[in-house]
């Protein structure tokens, strides 16, 4: 990566990701006007907005436009040097086929183990570790969401003050449970997602369920015998709103509160203890991406990913359509050919899923992505994959599956922020890292979410929403390595409960959104 942002702040600045690239992105707030002379003598022939690409040389019609030394498109007409290169000037490359992919061909990763780092967390009976101590109330169907929300507020007001060691009480609200083809093959995805979220490490092994009674997703189907460990001689704790004993709304609420008490008592008896950093389970994601995502925030997260893997921790990267165009990089980094094949299968499944909806990967990029300088999904993918760092990829999860071992995993999910976060929760994450360039107030009630801004302008304007300013990299004030280490240390502080993220401070969180590719009846 070639940066000239070390020049004075008001001088023209740009970033070139690879020596072979024929475009660079403009760093300056507000962009640069036509006629600007860059430090290398290039004169801009167009106004170029911040984060957008400028042609470093003349690019002939049909020639490749290179960023990250990858063709992100082909010129639809001759583009002069100094011109603004945007999506309307590019023809997007076809997706790489899933045949003849490199499999486990990357050189051996000989990074030195990272030892001695710890955090204060909660050990669970199943061996997992929580970063928070939360009572989560599982719901079987959307119909009960209003009742559960009312009950949760009552629990917070009337019960929670008695249990100071319990961090929060939340309802696992979702839109699934009835009116769906619940016996369709793909229905397993939302069902196992909700089942595994109920077992997230931050919930301390305490499971209570609120059911309506007539829904398709019955409690025993969601959590069959053996699905969760129960206290001795204890049955699954279910409050059924249609039960004959409930006469009136407050009877339902009183039943939920009474059911919550033993769970709160057990959670309250837990204490944080010193735990090695190897027990962190981190989900990384990006949303509201811009051209700086792949320059500042995502590379810093990728560096931190490597630190975590070196420390023995678990990291998941996801967002299938946002890494589809980097599939060669992924399969090459697989630890075995079988892991590479599993990645290709997940990509093929998602290609077919998009095909059934008469869509393709190009549907991913948003107006905000393009306004932030990302011309298409190929360019976005090259910046997205960097979050995964350089470590070998040792596992692949289908949507809704739970992690079985440590290391770096590809957790196949849609790119939707809400669905991706929901599926990473199901996989077992206890800490979340979310990068953004355009800005988003995204958060999760179930785990702490550390927000990383790609640009200093965003970090300055959203100073009480962003936890880390990776824009300092583009400003020449910090390195990728420094920012990665800062993020690593922040994770340990947040995991220990010594520091709250801004999303936690403001109690900002998005609803769970289950991925349901099966039909709705």
TIGURO-248762 format. One record per residue: y, x, z of N, C-alpha, C in turn. Coordinates in steps of 0.2 Angstrom, whole numbers, plus 5000, padded with zeros to 4 digits. Layout:
# residues N
YXZYXZYXZ/...
***
This chain:
# residues 521
499450045000500050005000500650045000/501150034995501750074995502350024997/502650055002503250015005503850055004/504450025002505050055003505550015008/505249975013505649945018505949985023/505850055023506150095028506850105026/507050085020507750095018508250045022/508850055022509350015026509149945025/509249895030509049825030509349795024/509949815022510349775017510249805010/509749855009509649885003509049845000/508949854993508449814990507749844992/507249804994506649834996506049794993/505549824992504949794989504249824992/503749794991503049814993502549814987/502249864986501749874980501049884984/500549844983499949844987499549904984/499549924978499049974975499450014970/499250074969499650114964499550094957/499050054956498850034949499249964948/499549934953499849864952500449874947/500549824943501149814939501649764942/501549744948502049694951502049724958/502649704961502749714968503149654971/503149644978503449584980504149604984/504649564983505249574986505249564994/505549604998505549605005506149565008/506749575005507349555007507449485009/507649465015507749395016508249365011/508049305009508449275003508349294996/507949344996507749374989508349424987/508249434980508749484977509049454970/509649464969509949434963509849474957/509849444951509849474945510349534945/510149584942510649644941510549694947/510149674952509949724958509649784955/509849844957509449904955509049924961/508349934960507949944965507950024966/507650044972507750124973507450164968/506950134964506650174959506950174952/507550134952507950134946507850064942/507250024944507149964941507749914942/507949884936508449834937508149764936/508349714941508049654940508449614935/508049584931508349534925508349464927/508049444933508049384936508149384943/508449334946508449324953507749314955/507549354961506849354963506849334970/506549274972506549254979506149304984/506249294990505849334995505149324994/504749374994504049364994503749354987/504149344982503949334975503849404972/503549404966503349464962503849484957/503949544956504449574951503949614947/504049614940503649654936503949724936/503549774938503749844938503749874931/503449854927503449874920503349814915/503549824909503449774904502649754904/502549684904501849664904501749624897/501349644893501249604886500849544887/501049494883500649434883499949444883/499549404887498849404888498649474892/499049514894498849574898498849544906/498449584909498249574916498849584921/499049544925499549554930499149574937/499249634939498849664944499249664951/498849644956499149644963498449664967/498549704972497949724975497449764970/497649784965497249814959496749764957/496949704957496549644955496949604950/496649584944496949534940497049464943/497649454945497849384948497949334943/498049354937498249314931498349354925/498449314919498549344913499249314910/499649364908500349334906500249284900/500649234901500649184895501149204890/501549244891502049274886502249344889/502649374884502849444886503349434892/503249484897503649484903503949554903/504649554903504949614903504949644910/505049714911505149744917505749714921/505649704927506249674931506249604932/505749564928505749494928505349464934/505549404936505249374941504549344938/503949364942503349344939503049284944/503049224941502849174945502249134942/501949084945501349044943501449014936/502048994934502148964927502049014922/502049084923501949134918501249154918/500849134922500149164922499649114921/499149134917498449104916497949124922/497749084926497249104931496549124929/496349184931495649204929495149154931/494549154927494049114929493649144935/493349094939492949124945492449164943/492349214947491749264945491049224947/490649234942489949204943489649224949/489149194952488749214958488149254956/488049274950487549314947487649384948/487149424949487249504949487749524953/487849494959488349524964488049584967/488449634969488249684973488049664980/487449694982487149664989487049724993/487449724999487349775004487449845001/487949854997488049914994488649954996/488949935001489549965004489350025008/489650085008489450145012489450125019/488950155023488850145030489550145034/489550105038490150095043490050135049/490350195049490250235055490850235060/491150185061491650175066491350195073/491750225077491550245084491650185088/491150175092491150115097491750115101/492050065103492650055107492350025114/492450065119492150045126492750045131/492550015137493050015142493549955143/493549915138493949855138493649795140/494049765145493749705148494249645148/494049585150494549535152494249495157/494549445160494349405166494149335163/493549325163493249265160492749225164/492449175162492049125165491349135162/490849155166490149165164489849095164/489449075159489049015159488349025160/487948975162487248985163486849005157/487148985151486748995145486949065142/487349105146487449175144488149185140/488449125138489049125135489649135140/490249155137490849165141491349125139/491749095144492349055142492949095144/493449075140494149105142494549055145/494348995145494648935149494148895152/494348855157493848815161494048745161/493848705156494048645153493548595154/493648535156493248475156493348435149/492848435145492948405138492448345139/492748285136492448225136492248215129/491548215127491348205121491348125119/491548115113491548045111491048035105/490747975104490247965099490547935093/491147905094491447865088492147855089/492547855084493247845084493447785088/493047735088493247675092493447685099/493247735102493347745110493947785111/494247815106494747865106495347835111/495547775110496147755114495947745121/495347725123495147715130495047785133/494747835129494747905132495347935133/495847925128496547955129496847925136/496747865137497047835143496747865149/496047865149495647895155495847965156/495948005151496148075151496848085155/497248045153497948045156497848025164/497447975165497347955172497048015176/496548045173496148105176496648155178/497148175173497648225174498048205180/498248145180498748125185498448115192/497848085192497548065199497048115201/496648145197496048195199496248265199/496548285193496548355192496948395197/497448365200497748405206497348425211/496748395212496248405217495848465215/495848485209495448535207495848595203/496148635207496648685204496348735200/495648745200495348795196495148775189/495248705188495148675181495748675177/495748705171496248715167496548655164/496048615162496348555158495748505157/495948445155495448395154495648365147/495148365142495248345135494748295133/494948255128494448215125494348235118/493748245116493548265109493548215104/494148195103494248135098494148165091/493848115087493648135080493648065076/493548065070493548005066492847985063/492348015066491648005064491347955068/490747935067490247895071490047835069/490347795064490147735062490447725055/490247675051490447665044490347725040/489747755041489547815038488847815036/488647845030487947855029487647905033/487447885039487247935044486547965043/486147935038485547965037485548005030/486148005027486148045021486048125023/485748165019485648235020486248275023/486848265020487448305022487748275029/487448215031487748195038487548245043/487048285042486948335048487548375049/487948385044488548435046489048405051/489248345050489748325056489348315062/488748295062488348275068488248345072/488048395069487848455072488548495074/489048475071489748505072489948475079/489948415080490148385086489648405092/489048405090488548425095488748495098/488848545093488948615095489648625099/490148585096490848585100490748565107/490248515109490148495115489948545120/489648605117489348655120489748715120/490448715118490848765117490948805124/490948875124490948905130491548895135/492048865132492648855137492548785141/491948755140491848695143491348705149/491148765150490748775156490048745157/489748725151489148685151489148615154/489748585155489848525158489848475152/489448425151489448375146489448305148/490048275147490048195148490248165142/489948105141490048065134490247995135/490747975131490947905131490747875124/490347825125490047785119490347715119/490347685113490547615112489947575114/489347595110488747555111488447535105/488847515100488547485094488547535088/488847595089488947645084488347675081/488447695075487847725072487647795075/488147835077487947895081487847885088/487247865090487147845097487047915101/487247905107487247965111486548015111/486047975110485348015110485248045103/485648025098485548055092486048115092/486648105095487048165095486848215099/486548205105486348255110485648235112/485148245108484448225110484148275115/483648255119483348295124483248365122/483548415126483448485124484048515121/484548465119485048495115485548525119/485648505126486048535131485648545137/485848605141485548605147485848555152/485448525156485648475161485548505168/485948475173485848495180485148465182/484848495187484148475189484148395190/483648365188483448295188484048245186/484448275181485048235179484948215172/485148155170485148135164485748145160/485748135154486448145150486948095153/487548115154488048075157488448035152/488247975151488547935146488947875149/489547855147489847795149489947755143/489547695143489547655137490047595138/490547585134491047535135490747465135/490247455131489947385130489447375135/489347415140488847395145489047335149/488647295151488747235154489147235161/489147295164489447305170490247315169/490447325163491147325162491447265161/491947245166492247175165493047195165/493347195159494047215158494047295157/494647305155494847375152494847425158/495147405164495147455170494447465172/493947425172493247435173493047495169/493147495163492947555159493347625161/493947615163494347675165494047705171/493947655176493647675183493047715182/492647685177491947715176492047785173/492447795169492547865166492847915171/493247895175493547935181492947955186/492547905188492047915192491547965189/491447955183490948005179491248075179/491848085179492248145178492148185185/492148155190492148185197491648245198/491048235197490548285198490648345193/490848325187490948385182491548425185/492048395187492648425189492448475195/492048445200491848485206491548545204/491048545199490648605197491148655194/491548625189492048675186492548705191/492748665196493248695201492948755205/492248755206491948805210491848865206/491948865199491948935195492548975197/492449045196492949095196492949135190/493449165188493549215183493149285186/492849315182492649385184492749435178/492649495180492749545174492249555170/492349545163491849535158492049585152/491549625149491749665144492049625138/492449665134492749635128492249615123/491649635124491049615119490849545119/491149505125490949435125491549395122/492049425119492549385115492149355109/492349295107492049265101492749235098/492949275092493649255090493549225083/493849175082493949145075494649165072/494649185066495249205062495349165057/495949145056496149095051496849105049/497049075043497749075041497949005038/498548995038498848925036499548935035/499848895030500548905028500648975026/500148995021500149065019500749085014/500949145014501449165009501249235006/501649265002501449324999501449385004/501749375010501749425015501049425019/500749365019500149355023499649415022/499549435016499149485014499449555014/500049565017500349625017500449645025/500649595029500749605036500249575041/500249515042499849485047499149485046/498849475040498149475039497849545039/498249595036497949665037497949685045/498449665049498549685056497949645059/497749585057497249545060496549585058/496549605052495949645050495849705053/496349745055496249805059496049785066/496249725069496049705075495349685075/495149655069494449635069493949695069/494149745066493749805067493749835074/494349825077494349845084493849805088/493849735087493449695091492649705089/492449715083491849735081491549795084/492049845084491849915088491749905095/492049855098492049835105491349795107/491049775101490449735102490549665102/491149645100491349575100491049535094/491249475094491049425088491649405085/491749405078492249385074492049345069/492349285067492149245062492749235057/492649245051493149225046492849175041/493349135038493049075035493449055029/493548995028493948965022493648985015/493148945013492748965007493148975001/493648925000493948924993494448984994/494649005000495149065000494849135000/494149135000493849194999493349194993/493249144990492849134984492949194979/493549204978493749254973493649324975/493449334982493349404984492549404986/492149364983491449364984491149434983/491349474978491049534977491149584983/491749584986491849624992491449604998/491349534998490949515004490249535003/489949514998489149534997489049604997/489549644995489449724995489449745003/489849705007489849725014489349695018/488849655015488349625019487849685022/487649665028487149715031486449715028/486249665024485649665021485749615014/485249625010485349585004485249515005/484849495011484749425013485449395015/485849435019486449405021486949395015/486849445010487249435004487049375000/486449355000486149294996486449235000/486449235007486649185010487349165009/487749215008488549205006488549174999/488149194995488149164988487949094988/487449084992487249014993487748964995/488148985000488648945003489248934998/489348984994489848984989489648934983/488948934981488748894976488748824979/488548814985488548744988489248714987/489748754989490448724989490748724982/490548764977490648754970490448684968/489848664970489548604968489848544971/490048554978490448504981491048484978/491448544976492048534973491948494966/491448514963491248484956491148414956/490848394962490648324963491348284963/491848314966492548284967492948294961/492648324955493048344949493648384951/493548434956494148474958493848544957/494248594958494048664958494448704963/494248774963494648814968495348814967/495648804961496348804960496748744964/496348694967496648644971496848664977/496648724979496848754986497548764987/497848804983498548824984499048764985/499448764990499948714991500648734988/501048684988501748694986502148744990/501948744997502248795001501948865000/501348874998501048934996501448964990/501548924985501848944979502648964981/502948924985503648934987503649004990/503149024994503149084998502849144993/502749134987502649184982501949194980/501449154982500749154980500649114974/500549144968500549114962499849074961/499349094964498749054963498249074968/497649044968497149054973496849124972/496849154967496549224966497049274970/497649264970498149304974498049294981/497949224983497949204989497249234992/496749234989496049254991496149334993/496449374989496449444990496849454996/497349414998497649425004497349395010/496949345009496549315014495949355017/495549385012494949425014495149475019/495749505019495949565023495849545030/495949485032495849465039495149485042/494649495037493949515040493849585041/494449625040494349695041493949735036/493549785039493149825035492449835037/492249795043491649805046491049775042/490449785043489949755039489849685041/489649635037489649565038488849555040/488749535046488049535049487749465049/488149415048487949345048488249295044/487949245043488249185039488049125042/488549075043488449015046488648955041/488148915040488348855037488848805041/489148755038489648715042489348685048/489648695054489348665060488848695064/488548755061488048795064488348835070/487948855075488148895081487948965080/488349015082488249085082487649105086/487249145083486649175086486649245088/487149285086487149355088487849375087/487949435089488649465089488849495082/489449525081489649555075490149515071/490249535065490649495060490249445056/490449385056490149335053490649295048/490349275042490649235038490449165039/490849125042490749055044490949005039/490548985034490748945029491148875031/491748865029492148805031492548795025/492848735024493348715020493948755022/494448765018495048795020495548755024/495448695024495948645028495948675036/496548685038496648715044496248685050/496348615050496048575055495248575055/495048575049494248575048494048645050/494348695047494148765049494148775056/494648755060494648765067494148725070/494048665068493448625071492848655070/492648685065492048715063491948785067/492448815068492448875072492348865079/492648805081492448785088491748775089/491448735084490748725084490348785084/490548835081490148895081490148935087/490648915092490648945098491248995100/491748985096492349035097492649015104/492949065107493249055114493949085113/494149105107494849125106495049125099/495649105097495749085090496449125088/496449155082496949195079497149155073/497849145072498049105066498649135064/498649155057499249185054499549135050/500249145049500649095045501249135042/501449115036502049145033502549085033/502349025031502848975030503048945037/502548945042502648915048502248855049/501848845055501548785057501448785064/501548725067501448715074500748705076/500248725072499548715073499348745080/498848705083498548725090497948685091/497548715096496948675098496948675105/496748615108496748605115496148635118/495648655114494948675116494948755118/495348795114495448865115496148885114/496348945117496948975116497048995108/497648975105497748995098498349045098/498249105096498749155095499049155088/499649145088499949135081500349195079/500249215073500449285070500949265064/501549285065502049275059502049325054/502049315048502049365043502749395042/503249355043503949385042504349375048/504849425049505249425054505749365054/505949345048506349285048506049225051/505349215050505049165053504949175061/504749235063504749245070505349235074/505949255070506549245073506749165074/506649135069506849065069506349025073/505749035073505249005077505049045083/505549075087505349125092504949095098/504949025099504549005104503948965101/503748985096503048955093502649015090/502949075089502549125086502449175092/501749205092501649245098501649325096/501649335089501649405087502049405080/502449455080502849465074502549515070/502149505065501949555060502449575055/502949535054503449555050503749615051/503749645057503949715058503649765054/503049755051502749795047503149805040/503349745037503749745031504449775032/504649765039505349795040505349865041/504749895042504749965043504749985050/504649935055504749955062504149955065/503549945062502849955065502349965060/501849985061501249995057500749945057/500349935053499749895053499349905059/499249975060498749995066499149975072/499749995073500149975079500049895081/500149855076500149785077499449765078/498949795075498249775076498149785084/498349845086498149865093498549815098/499149805096499549755100499249685101/498949665095498549595095497949605099/497649655099496949665103497149665110/497649695112497849695120498049625122/498449595117498649525119498049475119/497549485115496949445116496649455123/496649515125496349525132496749485137/497349485137497849455141497749375141/497749355135497649285134496949255136/496449295134495749275137495749275144/496049315147496049325155496449275158/496849235155497249185158497849205161/498049275160498649305162499249285158/499149265152499649255147499449185144/499949145143499849085139500149095132/499849065127500149065120500649015120/501049015115501648965114501348895113/500748895109500448825108500148795115/499948845119499748815126500348795130/500848835130501448825134501748755132/501748735126502048675124501548615123/500848635125500348585124500248555117/500348605112500348575105499548585103/499348535100498648535098498548485092/498048505088497848465082497248425084/497148365081496548335082495948365079/495348355081494748385078494648345072/494448375066494348345060493648365058/493148325058492448345056492348345049/492048395046491848395039491348355037/491448295034490948255032490848245024/490448285021490348275014489848215012/489548185017489148125016489548065014/489248015011489647955009489847915015/490447885014490647835019490447765016/490147725021489947655018490447605018/
***
